């Protein structure tokens, strides 16, 4: 029997990822997937990116990978690049080789194993992952809160009436494993589980492990962040 192991947002926290993986001790037949935002913010983004590729670990795309991919696409045109990078992102871009870039460009919006759907942000009940527009893709990567009119709310614009997307999600796109919004503890809903526990913000790095990709049979493993990273 094999496991489906899904890691929360790593954000370049290489050391914590290595200790979490050691704790889980994956079998050769296990499938390992990251929820995106494997790079940026933390101190070892490129080292982590190479490790993930070398160990055949999969990932869906996060908003931070998406930003770098879009930046690189703009660089290939003659126009001024509309995307501005911070120092950390600039350093990452400079260190990427051809293979890294191909890997980042190849990251899918979602992955599905039986009834388990892995994606970075979240969905609304009207979304159909097999048929989404560019605009919807951008929202799915960044989904956090929804307002009372059932509209996506941009980062930082939420208020007391806002509802977290997973609290409204009816399960029509499968049981969703996601990251993006970090919580002190993993957030478990009827049809979704949020596994970003803010390692890069000094909390912890978590993974959910499904026995045989069975939604009803999972456990959580975590390692504490050290030195606030
Ligand atoms: Mn994110």
Boltz pocket constraint, residues with backbone or C-beta under 6 A from the ligand:
constraints:
  - pocket:
      binder: B
      contacts: [[A, 9], [A, 37], [A, 62], [A, 63], [A, 64], [A, 120], [A, 141], [A, 179], [A, 180], [A, 181]]
      max_distance: 6.0
